[in-house]
Amino acid sequence: MRRIGGCVSTIRSLSSPIALGRTERLATVAQRIALHAEQGVCQAEGCNQGSARCQVHHLKAWRYGGKTDVDNLALLCARHHGLNRDAGPNRSRGQFQRDGDGKVRLKFRGRATAGESTMSRFAAGETLRHLRGP
């Protein structure tokens, strides 16, 4: 069970697997729903782009052995997904990583910035209403 926005949830008990390991590279629908509910918005610091407009990102890149498990995935908008150094050869880019307290941070030349949006606690419910339809 997980606490999301002050509510207890059983997202991890969905019938579809949340942890795929190395069996699949792309996130499943169940994983996307869990990410939308848990994260709500782009995980880059200060970004309020809603999760419906975000891409699923492997924190430890798939090509370097990263798993397609919810704990290794984060929602990033297209702009921030492009800033990650796995997206291209530019060594001046940072890398998004999850730290010990579960926050996604952009590590850039040894420094880390918190990845918490001002809208993160409100966006998950709005996203679920959007996914459900009118």
C-alpha positions in Angstrom: 0.0 0.0 0.0 1.1 3.5 -0.8 0.2 6.9 0.6 -0.7 9.3 -2.3 -1.8 12.8 -1.6 -2.8 11.9 1.9 -4.9 8.9 0.9 -4.0 5.3 1.3 -4.0 3.4 -2.0 -3.5 -0.1 -3.2 -2.0 0.7 -6.6 0.5 -2.1 -6.3 -2.2 -4.7 -6.1 -3.5 -4.2 -9.6 -4.0 -7.4 -11.6 -1.4 -6.3 -14.2 2.3 -6.5 -13.1 3.8 -3.3 -12.0 7.3 -4.7 -12.1 8.4 -6.1 -15.5 12.1 -6.2 -14.9 13.9 -6.6 -18.2 11.1 -8.4 -20.0 9.7 -5.3 -21.6 11.1 -1.9 -22.4 7.9 0.1 -22.6 5.6 0.8 -19.6 2.3 -1.0 -19.5 -1.1 0.7 -19.1 -1.2 -0.4 -15.4 2.3 1.1 -14.8 1.2 4.4 -16.5 -1.9 4.6 -14.3 0.2 4.0 -11.2 2.6 6.7 -12.3 -0.2 9.2 -13.1 -1.7 8.6 -9.7 1.5 8.7 -7.8 3.4 11.6 -9.6 0.7 13.6 -11.3 3.0 16.0 -13.1 6.5 16.2 -14.6 9.0 15.3 -11.9 11.4 18.1 -12.9 11.8 20.8 -10.3 9.1 23.5 -10.6 7.5 21.9 -13.7 3.7 21.7 -13.6 3.1 20.0 -16.9 0.3 17.5 -16.3 1.0 13.8 -16.4 -1.2 13.3 -19.5 1.4 15.3 -21.4 4.4 13.5 -19.9 6.6 10.7 -21.2 7.7 7.7 -19.1 11.4 7.8 -18.4 13.7 5.0 -17.1 15.8 6.6 -14.3 18.4 3.9 -14.9 18.4 3.8 -18.7 17.2 0.6 -20.3 20.3 0.4 -22.4 22.4 0.3 -19.2 20.4 -2.5 -17.6 17.6 -0.4 -16.1 14.3 -2.3 -15.4 10.8 -1.4 -16.4 9.6 -1.3 -12.8 7.5 1.6 -11.4 10.4 2.3 -8.9 12.7 3.0 -11.9 10.2 5.1 -13.9 9.4 8.8 -13.7 7.1 11.1 -15.7 8.9 13.8 -17.5 7.5 16.4 -20.0 9.2 16.4 -23.5 11.3 19.4 -22.6 12.8 17.8 -19.4 13.0 14.3 -20.9 15.3 15.9 -23.6 17.5 17.4 -20.9 18.5 14.0 -19.6 22.0 12.9 -20.8 20.7 9.6 -22.0 18.7 11.5 -24.7 21.9 12.5 -26.5 25.6 12.7 -26.6 25.9 16.1 -24.9 27.9 15.5 -21.7 26.8 18.8 -20.2 23.2 17.4 -19.7 22.2 16.2 -16.3 20.7 12.9 -15.3 17.4 12.3 -13.4 17.8 10.0 -10.4 15.6 9.0 -7.4 17.3 9.8 -4.1 16.9 8.1 -0.7 13.6 10.0 0.1 12.0 8.9 -3.2 12.2 12.3 -4.9 13.3 12.5 -8.5 16.2 14.9 -8.8 18.3 16.2 -11.8 21.9 15.6 -11.0 24.1 18.0 -12.9 27.8 18.0 -12.5 27.6 16.6 -8.9 24.8 18.9 -7.8 21.2 17.8 -7.3 18.0 19.7 -7.5 14.7 18.6 -5.9 12.1 17.3 -8.3 8.9 18.4 -6.7 6.3 20.5 -8.4 4.1 23.0 -6.7 1.1 21.2 -8.3 2.1 17.6 -7.6 -0.3 17.1 -4.6 -3.2 18.4 -6.6 -2.6 17.0 -10.1 -3.1 13.2 -9.5 -6.8 13.5 -8.8 -7.3 15.8 -11.8 -5.4 13.4 -14.0 -7.5 10.4 -12.8 -10.7 12.4 -13.6 -9.3 13.1 -17.1 -8.5 9.4 -17.7 -12.0 8.4 -16.6 -13.6 10.8 -19.1 -16.5 13.2 -18.8 
